[in-house]
Amino acid sequence: MPVEFDRIVVQGEITYRDRTDAIEPVLTYDLEYFQRFEPNTVGDMLKRVPGVAFVGSDIMEFDGAMMRGMAAGYTQVLINGKKVPGAGDDRSFWVDRIPAEMVDHVEILRSNSANRSGDAMAGTINIVLRDAYVFDGSYVRIGATRAFDGEINPSLGAVTSGDFLGGRILAGINVQDRYRAKIKRSDRYADPSMDELVSWEDQNEVKDGRDYSANVSFSTDIGDTGEFGIDGFYVKTDRDVTEVSHEVEYDDGDVIESNVPGLNPIAQKNWGIAAEYKFAMAGGTTAIDLDYARFEDDSAESEEKHEYVNGEWDKSEAEASSVDARDGETSFKIAHERLVAASTELEFGVDYRRKKRDITYTNFAWEADNEGDPVVYELDGSIGSLIEETRVDPYVMVSGKRGALAWEAGLRYETTKSDIRYREDGETEGSANRDYNSLLPSLHLKWDLDDTTRINFSLAKSVKRPNFNEVVPALLDGEYGDNDYIGNPLLEPERANGLDLGFERRLGKSGVVGVNVFYRDVKNLIELVNTGEWSEDAQDSYEDDLEEFLEENPGASEADFEFEPESYVFTSANIGDGKVYGVEFDLSTPLTALGLPDTGVFLNYSWLNSKVDDFIGSRRFNDQARSVYNVGFIHDLPALQASFGATYRKQGDAFSRIVAEEVTVRYGADLEVFVEKRVGKTLSLRLSAANLLDASKDEFVHKFDNLADQVDRDYDEYELETEEAGPSYQLVARWAF
C-alpha cells in the first residue's frame, strides 16, 4: 500500500533506525530519520550513520564516504542496488552529488553476499531512490540557505506519484544553488620546532554553482506473475571554484610576495537507467536486469602566479588544465530463485558488466615577458588513457531458516579482463592487458535469541581492484611534489577475508540498540613506492649542475662529479598485508521508559583501527580516522504541532604517510540544530542550522625531499594549514497535495 506524501511531509512521530529481517548485517535508515535536520545531499545524511567518516573533504563538505575509516575506494556505493561510475580514480562515487530529496532510504551493508559485486572491502552503501509503489500523491519543497558571509541560495524540489498506464509512476526534480565560502591559512616552517617561518599564505575560496537532478520510476504488473519496472536518475553539477591567495616567502633576506588567483569551473553529469523484469518460471522466480550508467566530466582548472621580490616585479606565470572524461558501465544480470526444501531457498545467476573509461587531460602554460602582459595560454601537451574492463561473475547462494537460526551461504566467482591504452599529445604511446579472477565465498548467520534480541555473524571474502591511475603506465611529471609517477599495469587486486559479529536488541516498540565487531585481513595491499629512478626534474638538474661543474673545473670529467638527486619516479606496488578492525555501536530509541515518549535520542560511536607495515615501520591505513561519533535528540511537541532537536558529530584524527610526505588531518566538532512547525496535515516549516561551532579542518604536513631525508627526519618543510567556513542557516517549507 503506497504511503501518502502528507505522512512524509508532516512527521507526527519521530523516526528511528529500521530493524530489518535480513540474514546479512544491514542497517536501514529512512529519509525521515535524517529529514528533520534538512540534509541537502546523501553525504549530509551519511555523516550521521555509524562508522562513516569523511577524511580529505573540505570543511562542511561530505563527498567521499569512508566506511570503517578506510579510503573511499574501499566502500562500494550503489544506487537502487546498481553500481555507478564516479569521478574518483579510486573507483569511488561522490555521494554529495545525490540530493537527499531523491532518496527513500539508505542501506548500510556491513558484509558481502554472493549476489552482489565483491568490491566492497569496507562495506556497501546502497542509496535507494523513491519508488512508484512506495509513495502516492505530490509535494513541493522550497528552501533557502544563508551562508556565514550573508550569501543566500534558494532550492526547489517537487515529487509526484500516481497511477499511470496500468501501473504506477513517480517523478521528481530538484534544483539547488550550492554555495560555500572558506577562509584558509597556511604557515610553513623549516621544521616542527617552528623556530623559523619560511613562508605563509592566506587564501579565500568560494564554491558557487547549481545542481540539477531528476529521477523517475515506473512499475507495472505483466500477466498473472510478471512484474516490470524501469527507473532512471540524472544529476548535473555546474560550479565555479574561485581561489585568491596571497603568499609571502622569506629567502636569504629577500621577501618574495606572490598573488595567486585561481579558477576551477566544474561541469559534471551522472545519469543512469535500469530495467527489471521478474516472472514465475520453472517453479521459482526469474529476474532479468539491464542497466546503463554514465559519468561525464568537462571541468577545467587554472592558476596564475605574479611574483614580486622586495616589492619589485620578478615574474608572472600560469598553468591551466582541462579534463574530458567519459565513464560508462553496462550491466546485465539474470538470476533465478526457488525453494528447494520447505525452509531452504536457492538463488543462482550471473552478472555481466562492461566498463569503458576514457579520460584526457590537456595542459596549458604561460609566462610573461613584462609586468602586466595579458595571459595567453599555449598548449603544453596532453595525456590520456582508455581503460576497458569486462567482468563475468557467476554466483550461487543458499539460504534457509530452522527454528531461531537463519543462514545464508554463497559463492561468487569474479572474472576481470582489463585492456589499458595510454596516449600523449594524441598519439598512442603504449598498452597493457591484465586478467585476474577471484573466488569470493560468504556465510551469514542470524540467531534470534528471542523476539527482541539477535546475534549476527558473517564471514566473507572481498576484493578491491587497483585505482584507475595506478594501472596506466604513463609517466606523470611532478605528480607528487617534484617526484614523478608511473602506473603499474601488473598490480594484483587487494583481497580481504572479513569477519563481522553483531548483537542487536529491540527497545520497546520502535527503539533499537546494537554493537558490531569487525575485522579485515587484507592481502596484496597497494601502496606508493620509490622505483629508484630519477625524476625528469632530477635529470635536468643533473645536466645543468654537471655543465656548471665542468666549466668551473677545467680538466675534470663526469666521473669526478657528485650529485644527489632530490626527486625520483614513484609507482604503485603490492607491498604486503594489512589488517583493519574496530567496534561500532549505535542506539536509536524514544525515552518512553523515562516517561518521555515524545523525546528520541540517537547515539553511535565507532572505534577504528588498522595496521600496515610500510617503508618506515608500522602505521594505520592511510587517512583512517581513529573514531567517529554522533549524538543527538529530537523532542516532539504534539499539542503545538512542533518539534526541535540537535545533533553533535566529532571525527577523530587521521594520519597518512607516503614517500616524502606525512599528514595528520583534524576536524573540529559539528553541531546542528532545528526547529519545526507543522501546519495542519499537509504543510511543514523547518529552520535548521549547521556548523554552529564554526569547526575548522586542520592539516599538519611534514615534507621531505626524499625517502632518506624522511627516515633521518631532515625536513624540507613543515606546514600548518587550517580552513574555516562558518555556520549556515536553512529555512524549508514542504507542502503535500
C-alpha positions in Angstrom: 0.0 0.0 0.0 1.6 3.3 -1.1 2.3 5.9 1.7 0.6 9.2 1.3 3.0 12.1 0.9 1.4 14.1 3.7 2.6 11.5 6.1 6.1 12.1 5.0 6.0 15.9 4.7 4.3 16.3 8.1 6.0 14.0 10.5 3.8 13.5 13.5 6.2 10.9 15.1 10.0 10.6 15.5 11.6 8.1 13.1 14.2 5.7 14.3 16.5 3.3 12.6 14.7 0.4 11.0 15.3 -3.2 12.2 15.4 -5.4 9.2 14.8 -9.2 8.9 17.7 -9.7 6.6 20.1 -12.5 7.4 23.2 -10.5 6.5 24.2 -7.5 8.7 22.2 -4.5 7.3 21.4 -1.1 8.9 18.4 0.7 7.2 17.7 4.4 7.6 14.6 6.0 6.0 14.9 9.6 4.7 12.6 10.6 7.6 15.4 9.6 10.1 17.6 12.4 8.7 15.0 14.9 7.4 14.4 16.9 10.5 17.9 18.3 10.1 17.3 19.1 6.4 20.2 17.3 4.7 20.9 18.7 1.2 22.7 15.6 -0.1 23.3 12.0 0.6 26.6 13.0 2.1 24.8 15.1 4.7 22.8 12.0 5.6 25.6 9.6 5.8 27.6 11.6 8.3 25.0 10.6 10.9 25.3 6.8 10.5 27.7 4.5 12.3 31.3 4.1 11.0 31.2 6.5 8.1 34.0 9.1 8.0 34.9 11.8 5.6 38.7 12.5 5.5 40.1 14.8 2.9 36.8 16.5 2.3 36.7 20.3 2.7 35.1 21.6 5.9 31.3 21.3 5.8 31.5 19.0 2.7 30.8 15.3 2.7 31.7 13.7 -0.7 33.9 10.6 -0.5 32.2 8.3 2.1 34.7 6.1 4.0 33.1 3.1 5.8 35.3 1.8 8.7 37.5 4.8 8.0 39.1 3.1 5.0 39.7 5.2 1.9 36.6 5.9 -0.2 37.6 3.4 -2.9 37.1 0.6 -0.3 33.4 1.4 0.0 31.0 0.3 -2.7 28.3 2.8 -3.4 25.2 1.6 -5.2 22.1 3.4 -6.4 19.0 1.2 -6.3 21.3 -1.8 -5.9 23.3 -0.9 -9.1 26.9 0.1 -9.5 27.5 3.6 -10.8 30.7 5.2 -12.1 32.1 8.3 -10.4 34.8 11.0 -10.6 37.4 9.3 -8.5 40.3 7.4 -9.9 39.9 5.1 -6.9 36.5 3.9 -8.3 34.6 5.9 -5.6 31.4 7.7 -6.1 30.9 11.2 -4.6 27.7 10.9 -2.5 27.2 14.6 -2.3 26.1 14.6 -5.9 22.8 13.0 -5.0 20.2 15.3 -3.4 18.5 13.9 -0.2 15.1 14.6 -1.7 15.5 11.8 -4.2 16.1 9.2 -1.6 13.7 6.8 0.0 16.1 5.1 2.3 19.8 4.2 2.8 21.1 0.7 3.5 24.5 0.1 5.2 25.6 -3.4 4.3 28.4 -4.4 6.5 29.4 -7.6 4.8 29.3 -9.1 1.3 26.8 -11.5 -0.2 27.2 -13.7 -3.3 24.5 -11.9 -5.2 26.4 -8.5 -5.1 29.7 -7.4 -6.5 32.5 -8.3 -4.2 34.4 -5.0 -4.4 33.2 -3.8 -1.0 36.0 -4.4 1.4 34.9 -1.8 3.9 31.2 -2.4 3.1 28.4 -1.2 0.8 26.2 1.9 0.9 23.0 1.3 -1.1 21.1 4.5 -1.9 17.5 3.5 -2.7 15.6 6.2 -4.6 11.9 6.8 -4.2 9.8 4.2 -5.8 6.4 4.5 -7.5 4.9 1.6 -5.4 6.0 3.2 -2.1 4.5 6.7 -2.3 1.3 8.3 -3.5 0.5 11.9 -4.1 2.6 15.0 -4.6 4.6 17.6 -2.7 6.7 20.6 -3.2 9.8 21.7 -1.2 11.0 25.3 -1.2 14.0 26.4 0.7 16.8 29.0 1.2 20.2 28.7 2.8 22.2 31.6 4.2 26.0 31.3 4.4 28.1 32.9 7.1 29.1 35.7 4.7 25.4 36.6 4.0 25.1 34.9 0.6 21.5 33.4 0.2 20.9 30.5 -2.1 17.5 29.0 -3.0 16.5 25.4 -3.6 13.4 23.9 -5.1 12.1 20.3 -5.3 9.0 18.5 -6.3 7.8 14.9 -6.3 4.6 13.4 -7.7 3.4 9.8 -7.9 0.2 8.1 -9.0 -1.4 5.6 -11.4 -0.1 5.6 -15.0 -0.7 3.3 -18.0 -2.0 0.5 -15.9 0.9 0.8 -13.4 2.4 3.4 -11.1 4.8 6.2 -11.8 6.9 8.6 -9.6 8.8 11.6 -10.9 10.9 14.1 -9.0 13.0 17.1 -9.8 15.4 19.1 -7.6 17.4 22.3 -8.2 19.8 23.5 -5.6 22.0 26.6 -5.6 25.2 25.3 -3.9 27.5 27.8 -2.2 30.4 27.5 0.2 32.9 30.3 1.2 36.0 29.3 3.0 39.0 31.1 4.6 42.3 29.2 4.5 45.7 30.0 6.2 49.0 28.1 5.7 52.1 28.7 7.8 55.3 26.9 6.6 58.3 26.4 8.8 61.8 24.9 8.4 60.9 22.0 10.8 58.3 21.2 13.5 60.1 23.3 16.1 58.5 26.3 14.3 61.5 28.4 15.1 61.9 29.6 11.5 59.0 30.8 9.5 59.8 30.1 5.8 56.6 31.3 4.2 52.8 31.9 4.8 49.7 32.0 2.7 46.2 33.5 3.0 43.5 32.2 0.7 39.9 32.9 0.2 37.9 30.3 -1.7 34.3 30.4 -2.9 32.4 27.5 -4.4 29.3 28.8 -6.2 27.1 26.9 -8.5 23.9 25.0 -9.1 23.0 21.3 -9.1 20.1 19.9 -11.2 18.7 16.4 -10.6 15.7 14.3 -11.6 14.5 10.8 -11.1 11.7 8.7 -12.5 10.3 5.3 -11.6 7.6 3.2 -13.3 6.3 -0.2 -12.2 3.5 -2.4 -13.6 2.3 -6.0 -13.4 2.5 -8.1 -16.5 0.2 -11.1 -16.7 -0.5 -13.1 -13.6 3.0 -13.4 -12.3 5.2 -10.8 -14.1 6.5 -7.5 -12.7 8.2 -4.9 -14.8 10.0 -1.8 -13.6 12.1 0.9 -15.1 13.9 3.7 -13.2 16.4 6.4 -14.0 18.2 9.3 -12.5 20.1 12.4 -13.8 22.4 14.7 -11.8 24.2 17.7 -13.3 26.7 19.8 -11.4 27.7 23.3 -12.6 30.1 25.0 -10.2 32.8 27.6 -10.2 35.5 27.4 -7.6 37.4 30.7 -7.2 40.5 31.0 -5.2 42.5 34.1 -4.4 45.8 33.6 -2.5 48.5 35.9 -1.2 51.8 34.2 -0.4 54.9 35.6 1.3 58.2 33.7 1.3 61.5 34.6 3.2 64.6 33.6 1.3 68.1 34.8 2.3 67.0 38.2 3.3 64.7 38.6 0.4 60.9 38.9 0.8 59.1 37.2 -2.1 55.4 38.1 -2.4 53.0 36.4 -4.8 49.4 37.0 -5.8 47.9 33.7 -6.9 44.3 33.8 -8.4 42.8 30.5 -9.4 39.6 29.3 -11.1 38.2 25.8 -11.3 34.9 25.6 -13.3 33.3 22.2 -12.7 30.9 20.7 -15.2 29.9 17.1 -14.4 27.0 14.8 -15.1 25.9 11.5 -13.7 22.9 9.6 -15.1 21.7 6.0 -15.2 18.7 4.0 -16.4 17.8 0.5 -15.4 15.0 -2.0 -16.2 14.0 -5.2 -14.4 11.5 -7.9 -15.3 10.5 -10.6 -12.8 8.3 -13.6 -13.7 7.5 -17.1 -12.5 9.5 -19.8 -14.2 10.1 -23.5 -13.5 8.7 -23.5 -10.1 10.6 -20.3 -9.0 11.1 -16.7 -9.9 13.5 -15.4 -12.6 14.7 -11.8 -12.7 16.4 -10.1 -15.6 18.1 -6.8 -15.0 19.6 -4.4 -17.6 21.2 -1.1 -16.7 23.5 1.6 -18.0 25.2 4.3 -16.0 27.4 7.1 -17.2 29.7 9.8 -15.7 30.9 12.8 -17.7 33.4 15.4 -16.7 34.2 18.6 -18.6 35.9 20.6 -15.9 38.9 22.8 -16.1 41.4 24.4 -13.7 43.8 27.4 -14.0 46.1 29.3 -11.7 48.2 32.4 -12.2 51.2 33.5 -10.1 52.5 37.0 -10.0 55.7 37.2 -8.0 57.4 40.3 -6.5 60.9 40.3 -4.9 61.3 43.1 -2.3 58.4 44.9 -3.9 59.7 44.7 -7.5 58.0 42.6 -10.1 60.1 39.5 -10.8 57.9 37.2 -12.9 54.4 36.1 -13.8 53.4 32.6 -15.0 50.3 30.5 -15.2 49.2 26.9 -15.7 45.9 25.5 -16.8 44.4 22.1 -17.5 41.1 20.7 -18.7 39.6 17.3 -18.3 37.5 15.4 -20.8 36.2 12.2 -19.1 33.6 9.7 -20.2 33.0 6.7 -18.0 30.2 4.3 -18.9 29.1 1.0 -17.4 26.7 -1.5 -19.0 25.4 -4.4 -16.8 23.2 -7.4 -17.5 22.1 -9.8 -14.8 19.9 -12.9 -14.8 19.0 -14.7 -11.6 16.7 -17.4 -10.5 15.3 -18.1 -7.1 13.4 -21.2 -6.0 12.5 -23.2 -2.9 14.5 -26.5 -2.7 13.0 -27.5 0.6 10.3 -26.3 3.0 12.6 -23.7 4.5 15.5 -23.5 2.1 15.9 -21.2 -0.9 18.3 -21.4 -3.7 19.4 -18.5 -5.8 21.9 -18.6 -8.7 22.7 -16.3 -11.5 25.4 -14.4 -13.5 26.4 -10.8 -13.7 27.9 -9.3 -16.8 29.5 -5.9 -16.6 31.4 -3.9 -19.1 33.1 -0.6 -18.3 34.7 1.9 -20.7 36.6 4.8 -19.1 38.1 7.4 -21.5 39.8 10.4 -20.0 42.1 13.1 -21.4 44.0 15.8 -19.5 45.1 18.8 -21.6 47.7 21.1 -20.2 48.4 24.8 -20.9 51.1 27.2 -19.8 52.0 30.9 -20.0 55.0 33.0 -18.9 55.1 36.8 -19.1 57.9 38.8 -20.6 56.9 42.0 -18.8 54.7 43.0 -15.9 51.1 43.4 -16.9 51.3 41.2 -20.0 47.9 39.5 -20.7 47.6 35.8 -20.0 47.7 33.9 -23.3 47.9 30.2 -22.8 49.9 27.9 -25.1 49.3 24.2 -25.4 51.7 22.3 -23.1 50.8 18.7 -24.0 48.1 16.2 -23.2 47.9 12.8 -21.7 45.0 10.4 -21.8 44.0 6.8 -21.1 41.4 4.4 -22.2 40.5 1.6 -19.8 38.1 -1.2 -20.9 37.1 -3.7 -18.2 34.9 -6.7 -18.8 33.5 -8.8 -15.9 31.5 -12.1 -15.9 30.6 -13.1 -12.4 28.5 -16.2 -11.8 27.2 -16.9 -8.3 25.2 -19.3 -6.3 23.6 -18.7 -2.9 21.6 -20.9 -0.5 19.6 -19.5 2.4 17.2 -21.0 5.0 15.8 -21.0 8.5 15.4 -23.6 11.1 13.9 -22.5 14.4 15.7 -19.5 15.8 18.6 -19.8 13.3 18.6 -18.3 9.8 21.6 -18.8 7.5 22.9 -17.8 4.1 25.9 -19.3 2.3 27.1 -18.2 -1.1 29.9 -18.4 -3.6 30.8 -15.8 -6.2 33.4 -16.1 -8.9 34.5 -12.8 -10.4 36.5 -12.7 -13.6 38.1 -9.4 -14.7 39.7 -8.7 -18.1 41.3 -5.2 -18.5 42.7 -3.5 -21.6 44.7 -0.3 -20.9 45.9 2.1 -23.5 47.5 5.5 -22.9 48.4 8.3 -25.2 50.4 11.5 -25.1 49.7 14.5 -27.3 47.0 12.5 -29.1 49.4 9.7 -30.1 49.1 6.2 -28.6 52.2 5.5 -26.6 51.6 2.1 -25.2 49.1 -0.5 -24.0 48.8 -3.3 -21.5 46.4 -6.1 -20.6 45.6 -7.6 -17.3 43.3 -10.5 -16.4 42.6 -11.8 -12.9 39.9 -13.9 -11.1 38.6 -14.0 -7.6 36.7 -16.7 -5.7 34.6 -15.0 -3.1 32.8 -17.2 -0.5 30.4 -15.7 2.1 28.5 -17.0 5.1 25.9 -15.2 7.2 24.1 -16.5 10.4 21.3 -14.8 12.3 20.3 -16.3 15.7 17.1 -14.9 17.2 17.6 -15.3 21.0 14.0 -14.1 21.5 11.6 -11.7 19.8 13.7 -8.7 20.7 17.3 -9.9 20.6 19.5 -11.4 18.0 23.1 -12.1 17.1 24.6 -11.8 13.6 27.8 -13.5 12.4 29.3 -13.1 9.0 32.4 -14.3 7.1 33.1 -13.0 3.6 35.9 -12.5 1.2 36.1 -9.3 -0.7 38.3 -7.6 -3.4 39.5 -4.1 -4.2 40.6 -3.6 -7.8 43.5 -1.1 -8.4 42.7 2.5 -8.9 42.5 3.6 -12.5 45.5 5.9 -12.3 47.6 3.1 -10.7 47.4 0.8 -13.7 48.2 3.3 -16.5 51.9 3.1 -17.4 52.3 6.7 -18.4 54.9 8.9 -16.8 53.3 11.9 -15.0 55.8 14.8 -14.3 55.7 16.2 -10.8 52.7 14.2 -9.6 54.0 14.1 -6.0 55.8 17.4 -5.5 58.9 17.2 -7.6 58.6 13.4 -7.9 57.2 11.8 -11.0 54.8 8.9 -11.1 54.2 5.9 -13.4 51.4 3.4 -13.1 51.9 -0.3 -12.8 49.5 -2.4 -15.0 50.7 -5.7 -13.3 49.2 -4.8 -10.0 47.2 -7.6 -8.3 43.9 -6.6 -6.7 43.8 -6.4 -2.9 41.8 -9.2 -1.3 40.5 -9.5 2.2 38.9 -12.1 4.5 36.4 -10.4 6.7 34.5 -11.1 9.9 31.6 -9.3 11.4 30.0 -10.2 14.7 26.9 -8.2 15.9 24.4 -8.0 18.7 21.1 -6.2 18.3 18.2 -5.7 20.6 14.8 -4.1 20.2 13.9 -1.4 22.8 10.2 -1.1 23.2 8.1 -0.7 20.1 10.5 1.4 18.0 13.9 1.7 19.6 17.0 -0.4 18.8 20.5 -0.8 20.2 23.3 -2.7 18.5 27.1 -3.3 18.7 29.2 -4.8 15.9 32.8 -6.0 15.9 34.6 -6.2 12.5 37.9 -7.5 11.2 39.5 -7.4 7.7 42.7 -9.3 6.9 43.9 -7.6 3.7 46.3 -9.2 1.3 48.3 -7.6 -1.6 48.0 -4.1 -0.2 48.7 -1.5 -2.8 51.0 1.4 -1.7 53.2 4.1 -3.3 56.8 3.1 -3.6 60.0 4.6 -5.0 61.4 2.9 -8.2 64.8 4.4 -7.5 64.9 6.1 -11.0 65.5 9.8 -11.2 62.7 12.1 -12.0 62.8 14.3 -15.1 63.4 17.3 -12.8 66.4 15.4 -11.2 67.8 14.6 -14.6 67.5 18.2 -15.7 69.2 19.3 -12.5 72.0 16.8 -13.1 72.7 18.0 -16.6 72.7 21.7 -15.5 74.9 21.1 -12.4 77.3 18.9 -14.4 77.7 21.6 -17.1 78.4 24.2 -14.3 80.9 21.8 -12.6 82.9 21.2 -15.8 83.1 24.9 -16.5 84.3 25.6 -13.0 86.8 22.7 -13.0 88.8 22.5 -16.3 90.2 19.1 -16.8 87.6 17.4 -14.7 85.3 14.7 -16.1 81.8 13.5 -15.4 83.3 10.7 -13.2 84.5 13.4 -10.8 81.1 14.9 -10.4 79.0 14.0 -7.4 75.2 14.5 -7.5 72.5 13.6 -5.0 69.0 13.6 -6.7 66.2 15.1 -4.7 63.3 13.6 -6.6 62.5 10.2 -8.1 60.0 8.3 -10.1 57.3 6.7 -7.9 54.9 3.8 -8.7 52.4 1.6 -7.0 53.1 -1.9 -5.9 51.6 -4.7 -3.8 53.7 -4.3 -0.7 52.3 -7.0 1.6 49.4 -7.4 4.0 47.4 -5.3 6.5 44.5 -5.6 8.9 41.6 -3.4 9.8 39.4 -3.8 12.9 37.1 -1.9 15.1 33.9 -1.7 17.1 30.6 0.0 16.0 27.9 0.9 18.5 24.5 2.5 17.7 21.4 3.5 19.7 18.2 4.9 18.4 15.2 5.0 20.8 12.4 7.0 22.4 12.8 7.7 26.1 9.4 6.1 26.9 10.9 4.2 29.9 11.8 7.5 31.4 8.3 8.9 30.9 9.4 10.9 27.8 7.7 9.1 24.8 7.9 12.3 22.7 11.7 12.5 23.1 14.0 10.4 20.9 17.8 10.0 21.3 20.4 8.9 18.8 23.9 7.8 19.5 26.5 6.0 17.5 30.2 5.6 18.1 32.8 3.7 16.1 36.3 2.9 17.2 38.5 2.3 14.2 42.0 0.8 14.0 44.3 -0.8 11.5 47.9 -1.9 10.9 50.2 -2.0 7.9 54.0 -2.1 7.7 55.5 0.4 5.2 58.9 1.6 4.3 59.5 3.2 7.7 57.6 1.0 10.1 54.1 0.2 11.4 51.2 2.6 10.9 47.4 2.7 10.4 45.8 2.6 6.9 46.3 6.0 5.3 43.6 8.5 6.2 41.7 6.2 8.6 40.1 8.3 11.3 40.6 7.0 14.8 36.9 7.3 15.7 33.7 8.9 14.6 30.6 9.5 16.7 27.2 11.2 16.6 24.9 12.1 19.5 21.6 13.9 19.3 18.0 14.2 20.3 14.6 15.2 18.9 11.7 16.4 21.1 8.2 16.5 19.7 5.5 18.9 21.0 2.2 17.3 19.8 0.0 19.9 21.3 1.8 22.7 19.4 2.4 20.6 16.3 6.1 21.5 16.7 9.4 19.8 17.4 13.1 20.7 17.9 16.4 18.8 18.1 20.1 18.9 18.0 22.9 16.6 16.8 26.7 16.7 17.6 29.3 15.0 15.5 33.1 14.5 16.0 35.6 12.7 13.9 39.0 11.5 15.2 42.4 12.5 13.8 43.6 10.7 10.6 47.2 10.1 9.6 48.7 9.2 6.2 52.3 8.5 5.2 53.6 8.2 1.7 57.2 8.6 0.3 58.5 12.1 1.3 55.2 13.3 3.0 53.3 12.7 6.2 50.0 14.4 7.0 47.7 14.5 10.1 44.2 15.8 9.5 42.0 17.0 12.3 38.3 18.2 12.0 36.5 20.2 14.6 33.2 19.2 16.0 29.9 19.9 14.1 26.8 21.0 15.9 23.4 21.1 14.1 20.0 22.2 15.4 16.5 22.5 14.0 13.0 23.7 15.0 9.9 22.7 13.1 6.3 23.9 13.0 3.6 21.8 11.3 0.5 23.4 9.9 -2.4 21.1 9.5 -1.7 17.8 7.8 0.0 19.0 4.7 2.4 21.8 5.5 5.6 22.0 7.5 8.1 24.8 8.1 11.6 23.9 9.3 14.5 26.1 10.3 17.9 24.4 10.7 21.4 25.5 11.4 24.7 23.7 10.7 28.3 24.1 11.9 27.3 26.3 14.8 30.7 25.7 16.5 32.5 27.1 13.4 34.6 24.0 13.1 37.9 24.0 11.2 39.9 21.5 9.2 43.5 21.5 10.3 46.3 19.7 8.5 49.8 19.1 9.8 52.1 18.4 6.9 55.7 17.0 7.2 57.6 17.4 3.9 60.9 15.9 2.9 63.0 15.9 -0.3 63.3 12.1 -0.5 63.0 8.9 1.4 66.4 9.1 3.0 65.6 12.5 4.5 62.3 11.2 5.7 63.9 8.4 7.6 66.5 10.8 9.0 63.8 13.5 9.8 65.8 16.0 7.7 62.9 18.4 6.8 62.3 20.3 3.6 59.3 22.0 5.2 56.7 21.7 8.0 53.3 23.2 7.1 50.2 24.0 9.2 47.1 24.6 7.2 43.6 25.5 8.5 40.3 26.3 6.8 37.0 27.5 8.1 33.6 28.0 6.5 31.4 29.4 9.3 27.8 28.4 10.2 24.9 28.2 7.7 21.2 28.5 8.2 18.4 27.0 6.2 14.6 27.6 6.0 12.5 25.0 4.3 8.8 24.7 3.6 7.1 21.5 2.4 3.5 21.2 1.1 1.8 18.0 0.2 -1.2 17.9 -2.1 
